[in-house]
Amino acid sequence: MTEAPENPINAQLELLSEMGRDFASSLDIQGALERAVTHITDYVEAEGGALFLLENEGKTLSCHASMGATDILGLTMPSDQGIVGRCVQNNRSEIVRDVQNDPNFYGKIDEKTGYTTRSILCATLSVKDERIGAIELINKRSGDHLFEEADLRLLESMSASAALAIHNARMAEALVEQEKLARELELAAEIQRSLLPESGDDDFPIHGLNIPARTVSGDFFDFFELEDGRICFNLGDVSGKGMNAALLMAKTASLFRCLGKTVHQPGRLMARINEEICETAARGMFVTMVVGIYEPRTGIMRIANAGHEPPLFFDASGKITSFPADAPPVGISPFLVGDEGYPEEEMLLDGGAFYIFTDGVTEGYLADGSEMGVEGLTEILVTGKAETTGQRLAEVVRKIDLGSGPLRDDITILAVDDAAPKKMRQKTGVGKDLTQELDDAVEEELVQLDIPSRADRLRLVRSAVAQAGELCDYDHELVQNVVIAVDEALQNVIRHAYGNRPDGEIKITISRTPTKFVVHIRDYADSIDVSKVKPRDLEDIKPGGLGTHFISEVMDEVTFLPTPDERGNLMRMVKQIT
């Protein structure tokens, strides 16, 4: 029990100071509340005391601290019941000297415990107009067990100090949580930024920019090179905002990069991503998205658009074409897409530029308060024609007023510019037969195999080549000849490139176009001198070279292509489909 010194004022100040220090120094608010109730109950010389706090948006009162005659810790009651509820609702302290005749007296506790409550002292906990709860004391220990007005004044002063301490402790706790959340958001933003591709050189054909409206973004873009030199790219916009959108963004971006390494048809790749997203996406969330494959060697590009803003194509003559979506967004339903996947559009860029963007670009505010719109975006891209691709995208973002307040939405834009690749094609003479190149561009991948450089594994390849040849309606004899030609090529890789080492890696890809059966064989051995790979004259009786002769006789085209990473060798074998 707290003993009252001779000077009541000094004692009261000392108690208030002690309570304040306890709340300020303790990380355990619950423990500080219990100690405060104990101090107040002892000081006022009450038989029991309890501290109630408003919860559930002010609908309930819950006892967070209790000491003395009855233990009601955890008791919850509607915030408009009991004497304590009346005090909180009216935001006014009360002294009730005869509780049995008070219509608001909550007598169920007395019924359960057998304790008799005679007098109640209740003071509200509030800071300015914000109600926090109340402190309730029961039965004076001495005399007739009834409280006096002096007791009420004393409790009010202590309650005011406790309310301020609770308010400050809550604010400090909220600040800690906000700082923790801010750190977590910044970490999430850092992870998101790591998912975006690194910027290439100025003459690299694909560039993109992303400016989040908040710490984390629901927009994304990506691009990466395939082994055959083509570039797979995408841009997407997740519905909604905040952490849910950011998480769905991360999942969709990861699926694109993972699945895009093996699925090289934009429509089918989008369908695979859609299947995965539909399994786990939160109800009501979806992703608008454009996926494409661009071949710098020919300038040919194919795209699939899942409910996204229509991309814009600026051809070399200045004509502008938009490509509206022909399919719904990703994540709505796997049954809205047919067996062939999302519809695809194919185009020849031929020195033009293709732009994909989110609505954060076209709905962005300009300095005069108007929206950029598609017309404003088009004007910027046209007037910036002589600049590099990266500079044009930066100019688009610069025109949007970023400093007048929070952005309405994330800003994301991606460009595929065929100008530099076209100059290279003209210089090297590659891609002159555009009809043939268009046919090559619609390759359908049939089989992909990764095997070690061991002859006993070629059995798998022979079976795969035979089945793929049958899909092209080749007769049995031709199928067998193609199987032998591919087998000879692989034997040469094992014997000559890897020197019969069994730990080498060989990648075989079999695909077809409307007119061609195509086999790519990639190894990672030392690069060979292509000029020395030629069939031997059949009249030359020296050993070696006959396999190469057979390959050239069976296949209509055998060429060596440059590898994207300048490692190993890449052979392309083609057989016409009649």
RODO-2510 file (C-alpha; in nm, 4 decimals, decimal comma):
residues 578
     n   res          X          Y          Z
     1     m     0,0000     0,0000     0,0000
     2     t     0,1282     0,3480    -0,0951
     3     e     0,1645     0,5603     0,2181
     4     a     0,0450     0,9230     0,1840
     5     p     0,3104     1,1704     0,3098
     6     e     0,2168     1,4600     0,5290
     7     n     0,1980     1,7000     0,2336
     8     p    -0,0800     1,5640     0,0017
     9     i     0,0186     1,7904    -0,2882
    10     n     0,3784     1,6686    -0,2873
    11     a     0,2617     1,3079    -0,2605
    12     q     0,0256     1,3491    -0,5512
    13     l     0,2933     1,5095    -0,7691
    14     e     0,5365     1,2365    -0,6780
    15     l     0,2847     0,9692    -0,7786
    16     l     0,2077     1,1410    -1,1103
    17     s     0,5808     1,1743    -1,1811
    18     e     0,6379     0,8071    -1,1054
    19     m     0,3548     0,7005    -1,3348
    20     g     0,4853     0,9231    -1,6127
    21     r     0,8355     0,7790    -1,5865
    22     d     0,6970     0,4273    -1,5882
    23     f     0,4991     0,4835    -1,9094
    24     a     0,7898     0,6641    -2,0763
    25     s     1,0551     0,4046    -1,9923
    26     s     0,8560     0,0820    -2,0234
    27     l     0,8230    -0,1099    -2,3479
    28     d     0,5411    -0,3096    -2,1849
    29     i     0,2315    -0,0885    -2,1953
    30     q     0,0182    -0,3580    -2,0319
    31     g     0,2534    -0,3824    -1,7363
    32     a     0,2615    -0,0029    -1,7004
    33     l    -0,1201     0,0089    -1,6956
    34     e    -0,1382    -0,2525    -1,4203
    35     r     0,1161    -0,0665    -1,2060
    36     a    -0,0695     0,2631    -1,2589
    37     v    -0,4013     0,1125    -1,1429
    38     t    -0,2292    -0,0344    -0,8376
    39     h    -0,0743     0,3010    -0,7439
    40     i    -0,4023     0,4931    -0,7918
    41     t    -0,6134     0,2381    -0,6047
    42     d    -0,3772     0,2383    -0,3075
    43     y    -0,3397     0,6146    -0,3030
    44     v    -0,7170     0,6818    -0,3032
    45     e    -0,7579     0,3987    -0,0512
    46     a    -1,0118     0,2031    -0,2553
    47     e    -1,0844    -0,1668    -0,2150
    48     g    -1,0541    -0,2301    -0,5870
    49     g    -0,9793    -0,0601    -0,9155
    50     a    -0,9964    -0,1275    -1,2891
    51     l    -0,8881     0,0477    -1,6081
    52     f    -1,1086     0,0171    -1,9169
    53     l    -1,0056     0,1069    -2,2726
    54     l    -1,2302     0,1664    -2,5730
    55     e    -1,1879    -0,0913    -2,8493
    56     n    -1,3546    -0,2132    -3,1656
    57     e    -1,3911     0,1383    -3,3038
    58     g    -1,5409     0,2607    -2,9768
    59     k    -1,8117    -0,0063    -2,9568
    60     t    -1,6764    -0,1985    -2,6594
    61     l    -1,4971    -0,1383    -2,3301
    62     s    -1,2340    -0,3916    -2,2247
    63     c    -1,0686    -0,4171    -1,8842
    64     h    -0,6902    -0,4002    -1,9311
    65     a    -0,5905    -0,3775    -1,5646
    66     s    -0,7581    -0,4865    -1,2407
    67     m    -0,6525    -0,5084    -0,8755
    68     g    -0,8116    -0,5482    -0,5330
    69     a    -1,1369    -0,7031    -0,4290
    70     t    -1,2440    -0,8591    -0,7591
    71     d    -1,0424    -0,9592    -1,0658
    72     i    -1,2225    -0,8536    -1,3827
    73     l    -0,9179    -0,8441    -1,6139
    74     g    -1,0311    -0,9155    -1,9701
    75     l    -1,3966    -0,8301    -1,9054
    76     t    -1,5553    -0,6869    -2,2197
    77     m    -1,8851    -0,5008    -2,2306
    78     p    -2,0690    -0,2676    -2,4688
    79     s    -1,9361     0,0848    -2,4370
    80     d    -2,2813     0,2234    -2,3421
    81     q    -2,3492    -0,0148    -2,0485
    82     g    -2,2715     0,0169    -1,6812
    83     i    -2,1719     0,3259    -1,4895
    84     v    -1,8305     0,3212    -1,6554
    85     g    -1,9996     0,3132    -1,9980
    86     r    -2,2194     0,6091    -1,9072
    87     c    -1,9152     0,8112    -1,7976
    88     v    -1,7270     0,7329    -2,1183
    89     q    -2,0235     0,8148    -2,3419
    90     n    -2,0784     1,1484    -2,1662
    91     n    -1,7023     1,2070    -2,1272
    92     r    -1,7734     1,3111    -1,7668
    93     s    -1,6415     1,1745    -1,4362
    94     e    -1,8894     1,0614    -1,1711
    95     i    -1,9173     0,9613    -0,8071
    96     v    -2,1993     0,7180    -0,7266
    97     r    -2,2426     0,6779    -0,3500
    98     d    -2,5325     0,4301    -0,3679
    99     v    -2,4771     0,2039    -0,6682
   100     q    -2,7663    -0,0317    -0,5837
   101     n    -3,0152     0,2408    -0,6776
   102     d    -2,8346     0,3420    -0,9989
   103     p    -3,0141     0,2019    -1,3079
   104     n    -2,6836     0,1682    -1,4934
   105     f    -2,5090    -0,0358    -1,2280
   106     y    -2,3666    -0,3582    -1,3797
   107     g    -2,4384    -0,6037    -1,0951
   108     k    -2,3485    -0,9331    -1,2594
   109     i    -1,9963    -0,9275    -1,1159
   110     d    -2,1310    -0,8958    -0,7615
   111     e    -2,3665    -1,1853    -0,8316
   112     k    -2,0793    -1,4078    -0,9438
   113     t    -1,8297    -1,3131    -0,6726
   114     g    -2,0578    -1,2437    -0,3742
   115     y    -1,8859    -0,9089    -0,3300
   116     t    -2,1020    -0,6046    -0,2449
   117     t    -2,0283    -0,2819    -0,4287
   118     r    -2,1500     0,0211    -0,2364
   119     s    -1,9806     0,3181    -0,3957
   120     i    -1,8120     0,3764    -0,7349
   121     l    -1,5694     0,6446    -0,8399
   122     c    -1,5243     0,6739    -1,2174
   123     a    -1,3015     0,9186    -1,4072
   124     t    -1,2725     0,9272    -1,7860
   125     l    -0,9460     0,8867    -1,9745
   126     s    -0,9363     1,1426    -2,2543
   127     v    -0,6924     1,3703    -2,4341
   128     k    -0,8630     1,6800    -2,5710
   129     d    -1,1749     1,5410    -2,7384
   130     e    -1,0364     1,1922    -2,7903
   131     r    -1,1943     0,9423    -2,5505
   132     i    -0,9636     0,6579    -2,4489
   133     g    -1,1510     0,4837    -2,1676
   134     a    -1,1981     0,5236    -1,7912
   135     i    -1,0625     0,4310    -1,4473
   136     e    -1,3163     0,2922    -1,2019
   137     l    -1,2625     0,2508    -0,8255
   138     i    -1,4980     0,0651    -0,5883
   139     n    -1,5642     0,1064    -0,2122
   140     k    -1,3576     0,3294     0,0098
   141     r    -1,1605     0,1150     0,2558
   142     s    -1,2374     0,3183     0,5662
   143     g    -1,5554     0,4400     0,7380
   144     d    -1,8776     0,3859     0,5502
   145     h    -1,6985     0,2719     0,2297
   146     l    -1,8354     0,5751     0,0428
   147     f    -1,6208     0,8077    -0,1687
   148     e    -1,6150     1,1865    -0,1268
   149     e    -1,5852     1,4720    -0,3768
   150     a    -1,2212     1,5158    -0,2815
   151     d    -1,1582     1,1573    -0,3918
   152     l    -1,3160     1,2319    -0,7298
   153     r    -1,0990     1,5423    -0,7839
   154     l    -0,7908     1,3402    -0,6928
   155     l    -0,8850     1,0559    -0,9326
   156     e    -0,9552     1,3046    -1,2139
   157     s    -0,6077     1,4539    -1,1891
   158     m    -0,4492     1,1097    -1,1871
   159     s    -0,6680     0,9932    -1,4767
   160     a    -0,5677     1,2942    -1,6855
   161     s    -0,2010     1,2080    -1,6350
   162     a    -0,2614     0,8396    -1,7116
   163     a    -0,4611     0,9263    -2,0259
   164     l    -0,1791     1,1431    -2,1593
   165     a     0,0756     0,8713    -2,0824
   166     i    -0,1364     0,6063    -2,2582
   167     h    -0,1886     0,8374    -2,5559
   168     n     0,1853     0,9061    -2,5856
   169     a     0,2728     0,5391    -2,5458
   170     r     0,0291     0,4471    -2,8233
   171     m     0,1723     0,7139    -3,0507
   172     a     0,5248     0,5896    -2,9832
   173     e     0,4178     0,2327    -3,0551
   174     a     0,2449     0,3425    -3,3765
   175     l     0,5567     0,5350    -3,4797
   176     v     0,7718     0,2265    -3,4271
   177     e     0,5291     0,0225    -3,6386
   178     q     0,5289     0,2892    -3,9099
   179     e     0,9068     0,2938    -3,9193
   180     k     0,9124    -0,0850    -3,9349
   181     l     0,6580    -0,0822    -4,2173
   182     a     0,8572     0,1869    -4,3993
   183     r     1,1710    -0,0278    -4,3784
   184     e     0,9800    -0,3309    -4,5020
   185     l     0,8314    -0,1307    -4,7905
   186     e     1,1731     0,0008    -4,8882
   187     l     1,3099    -0,3540    -4,8832
   188     a     1,0145    -0,4657    -5,0997
   189     a     1,0838    -0,1755    -5,3386
   190     e     1,4500    -0,2760    -5,3575
   191     i     1,3508    -0,6332    -5,4416
   192     q     1,1112    -0,5025    -5,7071
   193     r     1,3820    -0,2873    -5,8619
   194     s     1,6058    -0,5932    -5,8808
   195     l     1,3392    -0,7647    -6,0951
   196     l     1,3687    -0,4958    -6,3628
   197     p     1,6284    -0,5596    -6,6351
   198     e     1,9466    -0,3564    -6,6555
   199     s     1,9580    -0,0842    -6,9201
   200     g     2,1486    -0,1801    -7,2325
   201     d     2,3695     0,0328    -7,4562
   202     d     2,2123     0,3131    -7,6589
   203     d     2,2020     0,0926    -7,9688
   204     f     2,0333    -0,1974    -7,7872
   205     p     1,6865    -0,2255    -7,9449
   206     i     1,4788    -0,2468    -7,6230
   207     h     1,4606     0,0091    -7,3416
   208     g     1,2162     0,0610    -7,0548
   209     l     1,1421     0,2940    -6,7615
   210     n     0,9378     0,2489    -6,4432
   211     i     0,8482     0,5285    -6,1946
   212     p     0,6417     0,3985    -5,8966
   213     a     0,3599     0,6204    -5,7679
   214     r     0,4235     0,4807    -5,4190
   215     t     0,7145     0,3023    -5,2582
   216     v     0,6223    -0,0230    -5,4330
   217     s     0,4821    -0,0569    -5,7830
   218     g     0,2134    -0,2649    -5,9504
   219     d     0,3700    -0,2057    -6,2950
   220     f     0,6591    -0,4034    -6,4401
   221     f     0,8529    -0,4697    -6,7573
   222     d     1,1263    -0,7116    -6,8550
   223     f     1,3298    -0,8343    -7,1513
   224     f     1,6002    -1,0938    -7,2064
   225     e     1,7844    -1,2503    -7,4989
   226     l     1,7269    -1,6084    -7,6093
   227     e     2,0074    -1,8304    -7,7294
   228     d     1,9123    -1,7829    -8,0955
   229     g     1,9425    -1,4033    -8,0698
   230     r     1,5741    -1,3224    -8,0376
   231     i     1,4588    -1,1028    -7,7490
   232     c     1,1615    -1,1873    -7,5283
   233     f     0,9932    -0,8852    -7,3659
   234     n     0,6853    -0,7858    -7,1691
   235     l     0,5113    -0,5013    -6,9883
   236     g     0,2295    -0,5391    -6,7364
   237     d     0,0012    -0,3475    -6,5010
   238     v    -0,1572    -0,5113    -6,1952
   239     s    -0,5022    -0,3939    -6,0897
   240     g    -0,5193    -0,2154    -5,7553
   241     k    -0,2424    -0,0592    -5,5526
   242     g    -0,0285    -0,1203    -5,2465
   243     m     0,1378    -0,4366    -5,1229
   244     n    -0,1161    -0,6795    -5,2755
   245     a    -0,0521    -0,5374    -5,6220
   246     a     0,3235    -0,5408    -5,5626
   247     l     0,3179    -0,9083    -5,4627
   248     l     0,1138    -1,0056    -5,7688
   249     m     0,3516    -0,7979    -5,9813
   250     a     0,6517    -0,9881    -5,8440
   251     k     0,4879    -1,3242    -5,9088
   252     t     0,3829    -1,2371    -6,2652
   253     a     0,7250    -1,0948    -6,3518
   254     s     0,8975    -1,4049    -6,2142
   255     l     0,6675    -1,6373    -6,4078
   256     f     0,7394    -1,4478    -6,7296
   257     r     1,1168    -1,4769    -6,6908
   258     c     1,1017    -1,8429    -6,5861
   259     l     0,8519    -1,9694    -6,8459
   260     g     0,9796    -1,7398    -7,1211
   261     k     1,3109    -1,9270    -7,1313
   262     t     1,1377    -2,2339    -7,2776
   263     v     0,8047    -2,1131    -7,4237
   264     h     0,8877    -1,8917    -7,7214
   265     q     0,5383    -1,8208    -7,8571
   266     p     0,3896    -1,5051    -7,6946
   267     g     0,0309    -1,6349    -7,6991
   268     r     0,1195    -1,9682    -7,5413
   269     l     0,3531    -1,8052    -7,2904
   270     m     0,0752    -1,5695    -7,1837
   271     a    -0,1642    -1,8636    -7,1495
   272     r     0,0804    -2,0471    -6,9207
   273     i     0,1214    -1,7375    -6,7041
   274     n    -0,2572    -1,6982    -6,6936
   275     e    -0,3024    -2,0551    -6,5704
   276     e    -0,0561    -2,0032    -6,2860
   277     i    -0,1994    -1,6645    -6,1820
   278     c    -0,5586    -1,7931    -6,1859
   279     e    -0,4645    -2,0616    -5,9328
   280     t    -0,3470    -1,8187    -5,6649
   281     a    -0,4511    -1,4602    -5,7509
   282     a    -0,6631    -1,2799    -5,4927
   283     r    -1,0278    -1,2425    -5,5855
   284     g    -1,0878    -0,9445    -5,8092
   285     m    -0,7210    -0,8859    -5,8975
   286     f    -0,5904    -0,9228    -6,2528
   287     v    -0,3001    -0,8185    -6,4750
   288     t    -0,3141    -0,6419    -6,8105
   289     m    -0,0083    -0,7456    -7,0048
   290     v     0,1714    -0,7450    -7,3411
   291     v     0,4223    -1,0195    -7,4240
   292     g     0,6366    -1,0247    -7,7378
   293     i     0,9257    -1,1860    -7,9240
   294     y     1,1482    -0,9638    -8,1359
   295     e     1,4125    -1,0858    -8,3802
   296     p     1,6805    -0,8216    -8,4493
   297     r     1,8153    -1,0348    -8,7352
   298     t     1,4988    -0,9769    -8,9398
   299     g     1,3070    -0,6965    -8,7657
   300     i     1,0097    -0,9300    -8,7226
   301     m     0,8079    -0,9165    -8,4014
   302     r     0,5113    -1,1073    -8,2611
   303     i     0,3021    -0,9904    -7,9645
   304     a     0,0041    -1,1030    -7,7563
   305     n    -0,2053    -0,8430    -7,5732
   306     a    -0,4050    -0,9446    -7,2642
   307     g    -0,6433    -0,6549    -7,1973
   308     h    -0,3692    -0,3890    -7,1982
   309     e    -0,3618    -0,0346    -7,3366
   310     p    -0,3191    -0,0489    -7,7178
   311     p     0,0544    -0,0299    -7,7995
   312     l     0,1645     0,2083    -8,0746
   313     f     0,3805     0,1254    -8,3781
   314     f     0,5603     0,4134    -8,5530
   315     d     0,6870     0,2866    -8,8880
   316     a     0,9873     0,4398    -9,0639
   317     s     0,7628     0,6605    -9,2807
   318     g     0,5852     0,8140    -8,9794
   319     k     0,2614     0,6165    -8,9982
   320     i     0,1204     0,5240    -8,6564
   321     t    -0,0756     0,2036    -8,5893
   322     s    -0,2335     0,0935    -8,2608
   323     f    -0,2860    -0,2671    -8,1528
   324     p    -0,5927    -0,3052    -7,9268
   325     a    -0,6244    -0,6129    -7,7074
   326     d    -0,8078    -0,9137    -7,8480
   327     a    -0,8228    -1,1052    -7,5187
   328     p    -0,9077    -1,0441    -7,1501
   329     p    -0,6463    -0,9686    -6,8816
   330     v    -0,4412    -1,2365    -6,7107
   331     g    -0,5830    -1,3785    -6,3874
   332     i    -0,9569    -1,3630    -6,4626
   333     s    -1,0173    -1,7192    -6,5803
   334     p    -0,8163    -1,9932    -6,7538
   335     f    -1,1251    -2,0864    -6,9578
   336     l    -1,1453    -1,7556    -7,1469
   337     v    -0,8395    -1,8508    -7,3541
   338     g    -0,8494    -2,1214    -7,6217
   339     d    -0,6147    -2,4163    -7,6657
   340     e    -0,3893    -2,2143    -7,8960
   341     g    -0,3305    -1,9509    -7,6284
   342     y    -0,3784    -1,5758    -7,6555
   343     p    -0,4203    -1,4296    -8,0074
   344     e    -0,0974    -1,3068    -8,1639
   345     e    -0,0143    -1,0145    -8,3915
   346     e     0,2890    -1,0307    -8,6206
   347     m     0,4582    -0,7318    -8,7816
   348     l     0,7736    -0,6306    -8,9632
   349     l     0,9260    -0,3303    -8,7837
   350     d     1,1613    -0,2505    -9,0759
   351     g     1,3335     0,0379    -8,8940
   352     g     1,0258     0,1537    -8,7017
   353     a     0,9648     0,1667    -8,3262
   354     f     0,7036    -0,0042    -8,1097
   355     y     0,5896     0,1455    -7,7755
   356     i     0,4030    -0,0206    -7,4870
   357     f     0,2902     0,1871    -7,1883
   358     t     0,0589     0,1824    -6,8870
   359     d    -0,2306     0,4224    -6,8249
   360     g    -0,0119     0,6011    -6,5714
   361     v     0,1627     0,7563    -6,8740
   362     t    -0,1421     0,8732    -7,0678
   363     e    -0,3278     0,9806    -6,7515
   364     g    -0,0263     1,1631    -6,6090
   365     y    -0,0707     1,5372    -6,5446
   366     l     0,1292     1,7885    -6,7434
   367     a     0,2538     2,1183    -6,6011
   368     d    -0,0667     2,2990    -6,7103
   369     g    -0,2862     2,0487    -6,5216
   370     s    -0,4107     1,8632    -6,8299
   371     e    -0,3628     1,4929    -6,8951
   372     m    -0,0984     1,3787    -7,1414
   373     g    -0,3310     1,1464    -7,3304
   374     v    -0,2365     0,9328    -7,6292
   375     e    -0,2105     1,2447    -7,8470
   376     g     0,0404     1,4086    -7,6139
   377     l     0,2452     1,0904    -7,5925
   378     t     0,2460     1,0566    -7,9710
   379     e     0,3640     1,4162    -8,0128
   380     i     0,6579     1,3640    -7,7756
   381     l     0,7639     1,0434    -7,9485
   382     v     0,7422     1,2010    -8,2949
   383     t     0,9352     1,5139    -8,2064
   384     g     1,2004     1,3026    -8,0327
   385     k     1,2546     1,0854    -8,3381
   386     a     1,6177     1,1866    -8,3882
   387     e     1,7139     1,1041    -8,0283
   388     t     1,8100     0,7674    -7,8821
   389     t     1,5372     0,5355    -7,7582
   390     g     1,6325     0,5840    -7,3938
   391     q     1,6268     0,9626    -7,4329
   392     r     1,2805     0,9540    -7,5901
   393     l     1,1422     0,7544    -7,2977
   394     a     1,3087     0,9901    -7,0493
   395     e     1,1493     1,2845    -7,2298
   396     v     0,8042     1,1277    -7,1892
   397     v     0,8561     1,0948    -6,8145
   398     r     1,0034     1,4466    -6,7910
   399     k     0,6879     1,5969    -6,9437
   400     i     0,4731     1,4483    -6,6671
   401     d     0,4559     1,6804    -6,3656
   402     l     0,6278     1,4690    -6,0997
   403     g     0,6780     1,7459    -5,8467
   404     s     0,3274     1,8826    -5,7882
   405     g     0,2152     1,5981    -5,5617
   406     p     0,1719     1,2202    -5,5507
   407     l     0,1466     1,0490    -5,8883
   408     r    -0,1966     0,9227    -5,9852
   409     d    -0,0516     0,5910    -6,0958
   410     d     0,2741     0,4130    -6,1710
   411     i     0,4477     0,5277    -6,4899
   412     t     0,5909     0,2510    -6,7081
   413     i     0,6882     0,2570    -7,0750
   414     l     0,8879     0,0221    -7,2987
   415     a     1,0154     0,0659    -7,6532
   416     v     1,1333    -0,1789    -7,9208
   417     d     1,3320     0,0267    -8,1745
   418     d     1,4385    -0,1478    -8,4947
   419     a     1,6454     0,1438    -8,6355
   420     a     1,9907     0,0230    -8,5295
   421     p     1,9268    -0,3466    -8,6130
   422     k     1,8004    -0,2437    -8,9590
   423     k     2,1236    -0,0550    -9,0285
   424     m     2,3173    -0,3652    -8,9275
   425     r     2,1056    -0,5840    -9,1542
   426     q     2,1629    -0,3490    -9,4476
   427     k     2,5351    -0,3448    -9,3767
   428     t     2,5699    -0,7226    -9,3567
   429     g     2,3057    -0,8122    -9,6132
   430     v     2,1132    -1,0245    -9,3633
   431     g     1,7363    -1,0509    -9,3920
   432     k     1,6918    -0,9515    -9,7562
   433     d     1,4368    -1,2215    -9,8347
   434     l     1,1597    -1,0935    -9,6076
   435     t     0,9045    -1,3490    -9,7221
   436     q     1,1375    -1,6266    -9,6192
   437     e     1,2245    -1,4507    -9,2921
   438     l     0,8578    -1,4116    -9,2065
   439     d     0,8165    -1,7829    -9,2574
   440     d     1,1096    -1,8469    -9,0222
   441     a     0,9623    -1,6162    -8,7615
   442     v     0,6527    -1,8278    -8,7089
   443     e     0,8510    -2,1263    -8,5873
   444     e     0,6533    -2,3608    -8,3640
   445     e     0,8761    -2,5314    -8,1108
   446     l     0,8121    -2,9064    -8,1028
   447     v     1,0858    -3,0506    -7,8809
   448     q     1,3698    -2,9256    -7,6631
   449     l     1,6275    -3,1634    -7,5137
   450     d     1,9360    -3,1152    -7,2981
   451     i     2,1746    -3,4112    -7,3008
   452     p     2,5333    -3,4815    -7,1939
   453     s     2,7950    -3,5492    -7,4632
   454     r     2,7489    -3,9265    -7,4465
   455     a     2,6655    -4,1445    -7,7469
   456     d     2,4307    -4,3640    -7,5419
   457     r     2,1984    -4,0650    -7,4915
   458     l     2,1456    -4,0114    -7,8664
   459     r     1,8768    -4,2770    -7,8598
   460     l     1,6422    -4,0229    -7,6967
   461     v     1,7196    -3,7679    -7,9661
   462     r     1,6605    -4,0146    -8,2509
   463     s     1,3171    -4,0979    -8,1093
   464     a     1,2267    -3,7298    -8,0714
   465     v     1,3410    -3,6439    -8,4264
   466     a     1,1400    -3,9341    -8,5692
   467     q     0,8199    -3,8268    -8,3933
   468     a     0,8696    -3,4625    -8,4913
   469     g     0,9304    -3,5659    -8,8550
   470     e     0,6046    -3,7595    -8,8574
   471     l     0,4221    -3,4417    -8,7486
   472     c     0,5511    -3,2822    -9,0700
   473     d     0,3946    -3,5642    -9,2768
   474     y     0,7336    -3,6862    -9,4019
   475     d     0,7302    -4,0406    -9,5430
   476     h     0,9068    -4,3150    -9,3501
   477     e     1,2227    -4,3096    -9,5630
   478     l     1,2668    -3,9352    -9,5345
   479     v     1,2068    -3,9470    -9,1586
   480     q     1,4834    -4,2068    -9,1243
   481     n     1,7241    -4,0002    -9,3361
   482     v     1,6605    -3,6898    -9,1234
   483     v     1,7107    -3,8951    -8,8055
   484     i     2,0470    -4,0219    -8,9358
   485     a     2,1543    -3,6702    -9,0418
   486     v     2,0820    -3,5275    -8,6958
   487     d     2,2498    -3,8259    -8,5321
   488     e     2,5636    -3,7735    -8,7447
   489     a     2,5743    -3,4058    -8,6494
   490     l     2,5545    -3,4942    -8,2797
   491     q     2,8206    -3,7638    -8,3180
   492     n     3,0500    -3,5002    -8,4658
   493     v     2,9848    -3,2709    -8,1683
   494     i     3,0687    -3,5515    -7,9232
   495     r     3,3815    -3,6711    -8,1095
   496     h     3,5300    -3,3477    -8,2401
   497     a     3,3940    -3,0581    -8,0305
   498     y     3,4096    -3,2351    -7,6937
   499     g     3,6793    -3,4928    -7,7801
   500     n     3,4573    -3,7761    -7,6457
   501     r     3,4422    -3,6149    -7,3012
   502     p     3,1151    -3,7313    -7,1376
   503     d     3,0618    -3,4142    -6,9294
   504     g     2,9831    -3,1751    -7,2131
   505     e     2,6392    -3,0160    -7,2558
   506     i     2,4343    -3,0299    -7,5761
   507     k     2,1013    -2,8543    -7,6327
   508     i     1,8760    -2,9696    -7,9172
   509     t     1,5706    -2,7694    -8,0261
   510     i     1,3332    -2,9010    -8,2945
   511     s     1,0727    -2,6686    -8,4463
   512     r     0,8745    -2,6192    -8,7631
   513     t     0,7286    -2,3416    -8,9771
   514     p     0,4631    -2,3782    -9,2462
   515     t     0,7410    -2,4723    -9,4922
   516     k     1,0394    -2,5905    -9,2867
   517     f     1,1542    -2,8514    -9,0358
   518     v     1,4284    -2,6888    -8,8267
   519     v     1,6846    -2,8380    -8,5884
   520     h     1,9206    -2,6263    -8,3757
   521     i     2,2173    -2,7999    -8,2083
   522     r     2,4040    -2,5962    -7,9471
   523     d     2,7224    -2,6988    -7,7673
   524     y     2,9450    -2,5161    -7,5188
   525     a     3,2830    -2,6474    -7,6318
   526     d     3,5591    -2,4372    -7,7889
   527     s     3,4458    -2,2530    -8,1013
   528     i     3,5372    -2,4367    -8,4212
   529     d     3,6693    -2,3032    -8,7511
   530     v     3,3516    -2,3185    -8,9598
   531     s     3,5483    -2,2980    -9,2850
   532     k     3,6980    -2,6412    -9,2141
   533     v     3,3580    -2,8086    -9,1668
   534     k     3,2812    -2,9332    -9,5166
   535     p     3,2041    -3,2689    -9,6780
   536     r     3,4934    -3,4656    -9,8279
   537     d     3,4928    -3,5558   -10,1963
   538     l     3,3540    -3,9081   -10,2247
   539     e     3,6473    -4,0098   -10,4506
   540     d     3,8855    -3,9240   -10,1655
   541     i     3,9459    -4,2555    -9,9868
   542     k     4,0811    -4,0977    -9,6670
   543     p     3,8696    -4,1589    -9,3559
   544     g     3,6337    -3,8918    -9,2166
   545     g     3,3976    -3,6401    -9,3702
   546     l     3,1347    -3,8853    -9,4988
   547     g     2,8918    -3,8002    -9,2180
   548     t     2,9125    -3,4330    -9,3118
   549     h     2,8546    -3,5300    -9,6753
   550     f     2,5413    -3,7269    -9,5795
   551     i     2,4095    -3,4352    -9,3727
   552     s     2,4509    -3,1919    -9,6621
   553     e     2,2804    -3,4366    -9,8996
   554     v     1,9748    -3,4922    -9,6745
   555     m     1,9204    -3,1431    -9,5344
   556     d     1,8331    -2,8436    -9,7533
   557     e     2,0257    -2,5973    -9,5393
   558     v     2,3096    -2,6377    -9,2891
   559     t     2,4567    -2,3233    -9,1351
   560     f     2,6479    -2,2176    -8,8262
   561     l     2,5023    -1,9200    -8,6384
   562     p     2,6735    -1,6894    -8,3902
   563     t     2,5941    -1,7723    -8,0273
   564     p     2,4514    -1,4930    -7,8074
   565     d     2,7231    -1,5275    -7,5428
   566     e     3,0026    -1,6040    -7,7960
   567     r     3,0592    -1,9454    -7,6366
   568     g     3,0471    -2,2777    -7,8124
   569     n     2,8812    -2,3487    -8,1475
   570     l     2,5273    -2,3303    -8,2845
   571     m     2,4300    -2,5352    -8,5930
   572     r     2,1026    -2,4836    -8,7798
   573     m     1,9721    -2,7676    -8,9974
   574     v     1,6669    -2,7141    -9,2203
   575     k     1,4549    -2,9550    -9,4243
   576     q     1,1799    -2,8189    -9,6478
   577     i     0,8219    -2,9339    -9,5947
   578     t     0,6460    -2,9894    -9,9279
***
